[in-house]
């Protein structure tokens, strides 16, 4: 009897320890009490480098020296969190780092919990570099001139999916699979705001109304093309393209969302290759994006282009599983400074 009682006490105690272990909060990283800046050295810097690497901002060796590459990583992290970009890891940046490591957004809210497909892989370093060099400056410029209109908010949602959707290209329903193609992407963004439009690219010729006066023309004496009639375009307009499969030019095979004139260039956001996920931005119509353009369609009403007008938001859609591993916490639009 005594032996049985001892066993009961042992297992009760073990259960209590296990429960304590799973309920204790994760320990925050200790970066020390002093600010970490360019030239700092020591264990706190090693911890900083380790955490920045875990968040996808640092790819060099963990050497405990706050050199130029560590400084670049800190600046990139601060930029991603909308913090002052001074390269100083002080109390605010330290808190943001710990929040990110714990899966908490920059606004202090818990990030979205995601499920990964068993075959999910992380974005490649080359694609991330490509994104930072091309897409990021365009997104930053768009954010700087964001007017809060329903049309620009719709474009902002497309940007949110590009940065937080971790979509992989494929002809399946994004909500259940995490895969997306061009027409499913356009349809998904529009449905977030109450517009039910087709998810079949070939049917986009009857979506909305045609925007007259917009076309791509070949530059005389060159193999390049240029976009004509950009003054007639508005954010949210839908670009349609010929299919590239043989036999060519039989139906619409690609669609994209117009962002507006950004950094002096007309930009569209759509599915494309070489990015961390399936979505990227195009700002050149020299070749295929010029030669294969069919027309531009407009779905949004005139009221959508007025800053401050009412916005109906049903989204965003979080897929049942991600095909690409997120390299940062996924925060819902409502918790971001401008929603994207």
N, C-alpha and C positions, 0 to 999 in steps of 0.2 A: 504493500500500500504506500509506504514511504517512497519507494522507488518510482512508482507511478506519479506520485505527487511532485517529486523532483523533476520528472520529465515534463510534466505539465507546466511547471514554473519556468523551466528552461526554454520550452517552445514559446511560451507567452512573452518571455523576455526577448527572444530572438525576433518574434513578430513585431514587438514594439520598436526594436532597433531598426528593422527594415522599414517600418512606417515612417520613422523619424528621418531615415535616409532619403526617402522619396519626397518628403514634404519640405525638407530644408531648402531654402532658396539657393540658387547657384551663386558661388562667390564671385564678386566683381574683381576685375583685374586691378592690381595695385600699381599705379604708375608713379607712386611717391607723392610727397607733398609739394615738391617744387615743380615749376613749369619746365617742360621739356622743349628745347629749341635746337636750332642748327648748331652742331658742335657738342651737344650733350652726349655723355657716355654712361654705360652701366647697365645693371639688371633691369631698371625701369624702361630703358630704351629697347632692350631685347624683348621685353614683354609687349611693348608698343609695336615693334616690328612683327612679332608673332601674331598679334591680334589684327593688325592691318592686313597681313597676309591671309589670315582666315576670312577676312571680309572681302578679299579680292583686290585690295588696293596696292599691295606690296609684293614684289616677286623676287627680290634679291635675298642674299644670305642674312641670317640672323646673327649680326656681329656686335650688337650693343653700341653701335656708333650712329648718331643722328647726323648722317651725311646728306648730300644733295638728293639721293634717291629716296631716302626716308622722308625728307622734306617734301618732295613731290607727292609721295603717297599721302602725307598728312593734308596737303593742300587739296588733293583730289577728294579725300574723305570729307573735309570741311565743306567743299563745294557741293558734294552730294547731300549734305545735311543742311544746306542753306546757312552755314555759319560764316563768320568773318574769316576770310582766307588770309591769315597772317602767319601760318606755319608754326604757331605756338600751341603746344598741347598743355593748355591750362585747365581750370576747373570745368568750363563749359564743354570743351572738346573731350575731356576725359569722361564726362557724364554721357555725352553722345556716343562715345566708343562703347561704353558699358551697356548702354541702351541697345545699340545695334547688335552687340554680342548676345544679348539676352532676347533678341527678337522684338525689340520695342522701337517704334517709329520715332522720328525726330521731334514730333509733337508730344511725345510722352505717352503714346497709346500703343497697345499691343498690336503687333503686325499680324497679317493674315497667316493662319496655319495652313500649310500646303502638304499635299501627298505627292510623292514622286513615283513615276513609273519605274519598274525594276531596271529598265535599260536607260534611264535618264543619265545624261552626261553634262558636264559643266561647259560653259562657253569657252572657246579656245582663246589663248592670249592674243593671237593674230586678229581675231574678229573683234575683240575688245579694243585693241589698239586702233583698228579701222573705225570703229564706232566713235571713239574719243576724238579722233582726228577729223572725222567728217560730220557725223550726226550731232554730236554734242554741241559744237558751236552754233549749229542751226537751231537746235532746241533752246539753247540759252538766249539767242536773239529773239526767238518767238516768245519766250517767257517775258523778256524785257518789255515787249510791246503788247502783251496780252490785254485785251480790252474788256473781257468779261461777257462778251456777247454770246448768245447760244451757238452761233456758227463757230467762233473760235474755241468755245468750250468743247464742241464736238471734235475739233482738231486736237485739242488738248487731251481728250480721252484716247484718241488714236496714239498719241505720244505716250500716254500712261501704259497702254497695252504693249507698246514697243519696249518700254523700260521695265515693266512689271509683269507682263503676260507670260514671258518665257515660252513663247510659242514656237513650235517646230513645224516646218512646212509639210503638209500632207492633206489629202482630200477626205477629211473626216470632220465630225462635229467637235468644235473646240471644247464645248462645255463638258463633254464626257471623255474626250481623249487627249486634249492638250495640243492637237494638231490644227493647223489653219491653212487655208489657201486664200488667194487674193479676194475673191468675191465673198467668201465667208467672213473675211476680216472687215470689209466695207459694210456688209450687212450687220455684223456684230456691233460695230461702232454706232451705226444709225439706230439699231434697235434699243441700245442703251437709253436713247432719248425719245423713244416712242414712235420711231418711224419704221414701219415694217416693210422692208424691201427685199427683193429676191437675193438668194445666196448662190444663184447660178449665173456665171459671168455672161453666158450667151444671151441672157434675157435683159441685160442692162441697157439695151438700145431703146427700151420702152419705159425706163425708169425716169421719173421727173420730166423735165422739158430740156430741149437742146439749147445750149448757150451759143447764140449765133456770133459769128465773127472770130471764132477761135480755131486755129489750125496750126499745123507745122509745115513749113516750107523749106525746100532745099536751098542752101546758100549757093548762089551762082558761082561756078568755078570751084566748087568744093564738094566733098562727099558728106559734109555735115548738114544738119538741119537746125532751124531755130523756131521757137514758139511765137506765133503771131496772135495778137488780140488779148494780151495779158491784162489790159485795162478793163476788159469785160468780165474777168474772172472774179469769183468770191470764195472765201474759205468754205470748205465743205463740198465744193463742186466735185463731180465724179468724172475722172478721165477714163475713157474706154480705148482699148487697144485690140488690134487684130490678133487672132491666134497665131502662134509661131509654128504650129505643127503642120505637116504636109497633109492634104493640100492647103496651102496658106490662104489667108484672107477670105475665109468662108464664114466666119462668125467671130464674135467678141471672145477673146481668150484671156484678157487681163483687164483689171480695173484698179484705180487708185484714187485716193482722196487728196484734193488740192489743199495745201496749207496756207497759201498766200505768197506774197513777195517777201522773202526773208534774206537779209544781207544783199539786197538788190537782185535776187534771182527768184524765179517762180519755182516753188518746191511742192513735190507730191510725196505722200507717205503710203507705202504699199509693201507687199511681200517682195523680197529680193534676197540675193545671196551675199555671203561674206560678212554678215553681221552676227552679233551674239545670239540673236533669235531670228525668227523668220521675217521680221519687220525692219524696214530701213527707209531712208529718205533719199530721193533723187532730186538734184537741182541742175541737171544738164540734159538737154533734149537734142544733143548733137547727133546721136546715132539711133539705136533702136527706139528709144522713148520719143524720138521725133518722127522717124520714118514709119512707125507702126501706129501712130495716133489716128483714131477714127474721129471722135468728137468728144465734147464735154457735156455732161448732163447736170441739171440743177434740181435738187429735191427740196431744199430748204426754202421757206417762204421769206418774203422781204423782212418780216419782223425778226427773223433769226440773226440779222446783221446789225441789230440795234443794241449797243451796250446796255446792260441792266435789265433787259427784257426777261420775262419768266422762263425758267429752264425746268423741263421735266426730265428727271434722271432716274432710270430704272437699273442702272448698272453700278459697277462693272461685273462681268461674269468671271468667277473663279472656277477654273476647270477641276474636274474630279481628280485628275492627276496631271502632273507636269512632266513633259518629256525632256525638259532642260532643267538642270539644277540651278535654282536662284543663287546668285552670288552676293545677295544683300537682302535685308528684310523687305518684305512686300507690304507696303502701307497703302491703305485705301485712299482714293482721291480726296475724300472729305477731310482727311487729316493733313493734306499737303497744302502749302501756302496758296497755290493757285489751282489746286485740284489735279495737277499733273506734274 
